[in-house]
Amino acid sequence: MSNVAIQKKTVTRSLVKGLIAGVIGGLAGAAARHVAEKIYPPRAKGEPAPPEVSAQRAAGGTLTTTEKKAAGETIHWLFGASAGAVYGGVAEYYPQVTSKEGANFGMVMATVTHEGVLPAIGLVAAPGKQSSREQTSEMTSHVVYGVVTEVVRTIVRKML
């Protein structure tokens, strides 16, 4: 018999490394979500996205079309990175949040944002008044976000 011992690499939990991996994963996920929404758009052409509506409101309705688009993109990327950071930090201590390779995370994000917070603050219609296309597109693009965030977070975390 061989005396070869199999060593299992232990990963030391690190909130900072989790946050960093989560930010990078969240940015990759936001990029993937952006592409998914180009392929399967949730809104009719010309209808503003919630980040654009939010930016317009914050500015008191004084943004040009270019400024509104730029502000909307900024909000999209910051939110994706921030949500990814929180996810990465939580994953360090509660790895169960990474179940289904991040798909559950994406579904939670879609539910909390597009069926909860955004309708509550008037940025999108109430869930019962959203078109089936909007609902399925948002859920699909958020699942893409969650899966890509998790895959990239895992790779980056192993490298740190």
The 8 nearest C-alpha neighbors of each residue, nearest first, counted from 0:
[[1, 2, 3, 4, 5, 6, 7, 8],
 [0, 2, 3, 4, 5, 6, 7, 8],
 [3, 1, 4, 0, 5, 6, 7, 8],
 [4, 2, 1, 5, 0, 6, 7, 8],
 [5, 3, 6, 2, 1, 7, 0, 8],
 [6, 4, 7, 3, 8, 2, 1, 9],
 [5, 7, 4, 8, 9, 3, 2, 10],
 [6, 8, 9, 5, 10, 4, 11, 3],
 [7, 9, 6, 10, 5, 11, 157, 4],
 [10, 8, 7, 11, 6, 12, 157, 13],
 [9, 11, 12, 8, 157, 13, 7, 91],
 [10, 12, 13, 9, 91, 8, 14, 16],
 [11, 13, 91, 10, 14, 92, 17, 16],
 [14, 12, 16, 15, 17, 11, 91, 88],
 [13, 15, 17, 88, 16, 18, 91, 12],
 [14, 16, 18, 17, 13, 19, 88, 20],
 [17, 15, 19, 13, 18, 14, 20, 159],
 [16, 18, 88, 87, 14, 20, 15, 19],
 [17, 19, 84, 88, 21, 15, 87, 16],
 [20, 18, 16, 22, 21, 17, 15, 23],
 [19, 21, 152, 17, 23, 156, 155, 18],
 [20, 22, 87, 84, 83, 24, 18, 19],
 [23, 21, 84, 80, 25, 83, 19, 24],
 [24, 22, 26, 20, 25, 21, 27, 19],
 [23, 25, 148, 152, 151, 21, 27, 22],
 [26, 24, 83, 80, 28, 22, 148, 79],
 [25, 27, 29, 80, 23, 28, 24, 79],
 [28, 26, 30, 24, 25, 29, 148, 31],
 [27, 29, 144, 148, 25, 147, 31, 26],
 [30, 28, 32, 26, 79, 31, 27, 144],
 [31, 29, 33, 27, 28, 32, 26, 34],
 [30, 32, 28, 34, 33, 29, 144, 35],
 [33, 31, 35, 29, 140, 144, 34, 30],
 [32, 34, 30, 36, 31, 35, 29, 37],
 [35, 33, 37, 31, 32, 36, 30, 38],
 [36, 34, 32, 38, 37, 33, 140, 39],
 [35, 37, 40, 39, 33, 38, 34, 32],
 [38, 36, 34, 35, 40, 39, 33, 32],
 [37, 39, 35, 36, 40, 34, 33, 136],
 [38, 40, 36, 37, 35, 136, 41, 140],
 [41, 39, 36, 37, 42, 38, 136, 43],
 [42, 40, 133, 136, 132, 137, 39, 36],
 [43, 41, 40, 46, 133, 44, 48, 47],
 [42, 44, 46, 45, 41, 40, 47, 133],
 [45, 43, 46, 42, 40, 47, 41, 48],
 [44, 46, 47, 43, 42, 48, 64, 40],
 [45, 47, 43, 44, 42, 48, 49, 41],
 [48, 46, 51, 45, 52, 49, 42, 50],
 [47, 49, 51, 50, 52, 46, 71, 42],
 [48, 50, 52, 51, 122, 53, 47, 123],
 [51, 49, 71, 53, 52, 48, 74, 54],
 [52, 50, 71, 54, 53, 48, 49, 67],
 [53, 51, 49, 55, 50, 54, 56, 47],
 [52, 54, 50, 56, 51, 55, 49, 57],
 [55, 53, 57, 51, 56, 52, 70, 50],
 [54, 56, 60, 52, 58, 53, 57, 62],
 [57, 55, 59, 53, 58, 54, 60, 52],
 [56, 58, 54, 59, 55, 53, 60, 52],
 [59, 57, 55, 56, 60, 61, 54, 62],
 [58, 60, 56, 57, 61, 55, 62, 54],
 [61, 59, 55, 58, 56, 62, 57, 54],
 [60, 62, 59, 58, 63, 55, 56, 67],
 [63, 61, 66, 67, 60, 55, 64, 58],
 [62, 64, 66, 65, 67, 61, 68, 60],
 [63, 65, 67, 66, 68, 62, 69, 51],
 [66, 64, 68, 63, 67, 69, 62, 70],
 [67, 65, 69, 63, 68, 64, 62, 70],
 [66, 68, 64, 70, 65, 69, 51, 62],
 [67, 69, 71, 65, 66, 70, 72, 51],
 [70, 68, 66, 72, 71, 67, 65, 73],
 [71, 69, 73, 67, 72, 68, 54, 66],
 [70, 72, 51, 50, 68, 74, 69, 73],
 [73, 71, 75, 69, 74, 70, 68, 76],
 [74, 72, 70, 76, 71, 75, 77, 69],
 [73, 75, 77, 71, 72, 76, 78, 50],
 [76, 74, 72, 78, 73, 77, 79, 71],
 [75, 77, 79, 73, 78, 74, 80, 72],
 [78, 76, 74, 80, 79, 75, 81, 73],
 [77, 79, 81, 75, 76, 80, 74, 82],
 [80, 78, 76, 25, 29, 82, 77, 81],
 [79, 81, 25, 22, 83, 26, 77, 78],
 [82, 80, 84, 78, 83, 79, 77, 85],
 [81, 83, 85, 79, 84, 80, 78, 86],
 [84, 82, 25, 21, 86, 80, 22, 81],
 [85, 83, 21, 22, 18, 81, 87, 86],
 [84, 86, 88, 82, 87, 83, 89, 81],
 [85, 87, 83, 89, 84, 88, 90, 82],
 [88, 86, 21, 17, 90, 84, 18, 85],
 [87, 89, 17, 18, 85, 14, 90, 91],
 [88, 90, 86, 91, 87, 92, 93, 85],
 [91, 89, 94, 93, 87, 92, 88, 86],
 [92, 90, 89, 88, 12, 17, 93, 94],
 [91, 93, 90, 89, 94, 12, 88, 14],
 [94, 92, 90, 95, 89, 91, 96, 97],
 [95, 93, 90, 96, 97, 92, 91, 89],
 [94, 96, 97, 93, 98, 90, 92, 99],
 [97, 95, 94, 98, 90, 93, 104, 89],
 [96, 98, 101, 95, 94, 100, 99, 90],
 [99, 97, 100, 96, 95, 101, 103, 102],
 [98, 100, 102, 101, 103, 97, 146, 104],
 [101, 99, 98, 146, 102, 97, 149, 150],
 [100, 102, 146, 145, 149, 104, 97, 103],
 [103, 101, 142, 105, 146, 145, 104, 99],
 [104, 102, 106, 105, 101, 99, 107, 98],
 [103, 105, 101, 107, 145, 102, 106, 108],
 [104, 106, 145, 142, 141, 108, 102, 103],
 [107, 105, 103, 109, 108, 104, 142, 110],
 [106, 108, 110, 104, 105, 109, 111, 103],
 [107, 109, 105, 111, 106, 110, 112, 104],
 [110, 108, 106, 112, 113, 107, 111, 138],
 [109, 111, 114, 107, 108, 112, 113, 106],
 [110, 112, 115, 108, 109, 114, 107, 116],
 [111, 113, 116, 109, 115, 117, 110, 114],
 [114, 112, 109, 117, 110, 115, 111, 116],
 [113, 115, 110, 126, 112, 111, 118, 116],
 [116, 114, 111, 112, 113, 117, 118, 119],
 [115, 117, 112, 119, 118, 111, 120, 113],
 [116, 118, 122, 120, 119, 113, 112, 123],
 [119, 117, 121, 123, 125, 120, 124, 116],
 [118, 120, 116, 117, 121, 115, 125, 122],
 [121, 119, 117, 118, 122, 116, 123, 115],
 [120, 122, 118, 119, 123, 117, 124, 125],
 [121, 123, 117, 49, 118, 120, 52, 53],
 [124, 122, 118, 121, 117, 125, 49, 113],
 [123, 125, 118, 129, 128, 126, 121, 122],
 [124, 126, 118, 128, 127, 129, 123, 114],
 [127, 125, 129, 128, 114, 124, 118, 113],
 [128, 126, 125, 129, 124, 130, 114, 131],
 [127, 129, 125, 126, 124, 130, 131, 123],
 [130, 128, 126, 127, 124, 133, 125, 131],
 [129, 131, 133, 132, 134, 128, 127, 126],
 [130, 132, 134, 133, 135, 129, 136, 128],
 [131, 133, 130, 135, 134, 136, 41, 42],
 [134, 132, 41, 130, 136, 131, 135, 137],
 [133, 135, 131, 137, 132, 136, 138, 130],
 [136, 134, 138, 132, 137, 133, 139, 131],
 [135, 137, 41, 139, 133, 138, 134, 132],
 [136, 138, 140, 134, 139, 135, 133, 141],
 [137, 139, 135, 141, 136, 140, 109, 142],
 [140, 138, 136, 142, 141, 137, 135, 143],
 [139, 141, 143, 32, 137, 142, 35, 138],
 [140, 142, 105, 144, 138, 143, 139, 109],
 [143, 141, 105, 102, 145, 139, 144, 140],
 [142, 144, 140, 141, 146, 145, 32, 147],
 [145, 143, 28, 141, 32, 142, 147, 146],
 [146, 144, 105, 101, 142, 148, 102, 104],
 [145, 147, 101, 149, 102, 143, 148, 100],
 [146, 148, 28, 150, 149, 144, 145, 151],
 [149, 147, 24, 28, 25, 145, 146, 151],
 [150, 148, 152, 101, 146, 147, 151, 153],
 [149, 151, 147, 153, 152, 148, 146, 154],
 [150, 152, 24, 154, 153, 148, 149, 155],
 [153, 151, 24, 20, 149, 155, 21, 154],
 [154, 152, 156, 150, 151, 155, 149, 157],
 [153, 155, 151, 157, 156, 152, 150, 158],
 [154, 156, 158, 152, 20, 157, 153, 151],
 [155, 157, 153, 159, 158, 20, 154, 152],
 [158, 156, 154, 155, 159, 153, 152, 10],
 [157, 159, 155, 156, 154, 153, 20, 16],
 [158, 156, 157, 155, 16, 20, 19, 154]]
